[in-house]
Amino acid sequence: MKTHSIPYKTQKNRLSGVMLVMAMALANAVSLPFSTAQASESDSQYCVTDMSDRAVCLDTRSPRIISLSPGSTELLFAAGAGDRVIAVDQHSDFPEAVKQLPNVGGYPSVSVEAIVAMKPDLVVVWTAGNSRKVIDQLESLGVSTFHIDVVNFADIQQAIRSLGQVAGTEKVADRIVGDFTARLNTLQSHYAQRDPVSVFFEIWRSPLLTVGNGQFIDDVISLCGGRNIYGDVSGRIPKIGIESLITRDPQVIIGSDPKGDTPETRKDLLDYWSQWQNLQAVQRHQLFSVPSDLIARPTPRILEGAEMICHQLQAVRSKASHSTYMAAQTPLSEESPL
């Protein structure tokens, strides 16, 4: 099947796509075993097993930490370890306090020299997103690293717990995981069994990229009772052709934009996708956006993005117009029962 190269109409759309692909590159990894072990190497050390199944042992329960990805930075703050973080990568931008911290560069030009000069107790790396060369350099220089890889909801929970343990903030981490789990369960019980809505999630336009099986956005769509039309594809971010998309004919097209779902972003989507009027999502004007940061980073905030998508799919089920959906933004507790 021939794959079409699909041009952007605006530089803004290209920037939005770049941001989403870069963010997802930090998240597209394989989840590995997680466990903890105390004092396995020395009575004076505290050891935690990271998500690459490595025992990481520190001499302090209040380590000075450098984070090398936006996702790991958010997870550290979620775990209650924000006051332990002394520097971040240049792409970390949440929470707001992060913007006041020194940065050590970002992919692919992280400054190993700057990291070493700060003498951190620990550097948290996202193994699928950070440069393998940088990680190897740091470890060869004797810098302790903590590996995380997060690709689904369970990994988010495990990462927060493990970071809380290595940072000495277990109580906060456990509370946040509890809150996350409760909110996740509420969304699942409220939406997962509703009438399925077929969804195409746009990652990139030229070439046309989407989400496949095993990618956390696929999990979000399922959580909301949606059916990812490429959920049968094994690659996490597969390249597809427009003919394939037309054949699968989704009811809904969802993209991402830093501004989220607004009349402006909806118009941008409709202006572009109106080239293919035979798509039912275009005919019915069922095109939506979610804020890039709320869907591209597997952190607790992904449930904010998930809730938006759940509301969007529910608006389609109830045949509400997009303007009605935008005006109402019906709270979860007020939506019609299953």
Summary of the structure (lengths in Angstrom):
residues: 338
radius of gyration: 20.9
end to end distance: 40.2
largest distance: 68.1
contacts: 1145
relative contact order: 0.14
helix: 43%
strand: 15%
